[in-house]
Amino acid sequence: MTFAFIAKHGDIWTVNGLCEVMEASRSGFHAWFHRPARARAILGTKLITVIDRSFKASDRTYGMLTLSVV
């Protein structure tokens, strides 16, 4: 979670500064950043995209969501 925060806000503040404030190692951050994404994370990102698209298509109301994940 810490590394994700640093990656998200690295364009606002320096990575070195964020790592220092968050007490995280810079080498650990860079190793995490360049590591390939796990299959579960990729699936989660795809699922969020489908859910968001469905939510917006229903004029932002709740409803049944049908997913077909391959």
C-alpha positions in Angstrom: 0.0 0.0 0.0 2.9 2.4 0.8 4.6 1.8 -2.5 1.3 2.3 -4.4 0.8 5.6 -2.7 4.4 6.6 -3.6 3.8 5.6 -7.2 0.5 7.5 -7.4 2.0 10.7 -6.0 5.5 10.5 -7.5 4.6 13.2 -10.0 3.7 15.7 -7.3 6.6 15.0 -4.9 9.9 13.3 -5.4 10.1 9.6 -4.9 13.1 10.1 -2.6 11.1 12.5 -0.4 8.1 10.3 -0.3 10.2 7.3 0.7 11.8 9.2 3.4 8.5 10.5 4.9 6.8 7.1 4.6 9.9 5.3 6.0 10.2 3.1 2.9 13.4 2.1 1.1 13.9 3.6 -2.3 15.4 0.3 -3.6 12.3 -1.6 -2.3 10.1 0.9 -4.1 12.0 0.6 -7.4 12.0 -3.2 -7.1 8.2 -3.2 -6.5 7.6 -0.7 -9.3 9.5 -2.7 -12.0 8.1 -6.1 -10.9 5.5 -7.5 -13.3 1.9 -7.3 -12.1 0.4 -10.5 -10.6 -2.5 -12.2 -12.4 -4.9 -11.4 -9.5 -4.1 -7.7 -9.8 -4.6 -7.7 -13.6 -8.0 -9.5 -13.1 -9.0 -7.0 -10.5 -8.2 -4.1 -12.8 -10.3 -5.6 -15.6 -13.1 -6.3 -13.2 -13.1 -2.7 -11.9 -13.3 -1.5 -15.5 -16.3 -3.7 -16.3 -18.1 -2.7 -13.1 -17.5 1.0 -13.8 -18.7 0.7 -17.3 -21.8 -1.0 -16.2 -22.4 1.5 -13.5 -22.1 4.4 -15.9 -24.3 2.7 -18.5 -27.1 2.4 -15.9 -27.1 6.2 -15.3 -25.1 5.6 -12.1 -27.8 3.5 -10.4 -27.5 0.1 -8.7 -28.5 -2.9 -10.6 -27.6 -6.4 -11.6 -24.1 -6.8 -13.0 -23.5 -9.7 -15.5 -19.8 -10.6 -16.0 -18.2 -13.0 -18.3 -14.6 -13.4 -17.4 -12.5 -15.5 -19.6 
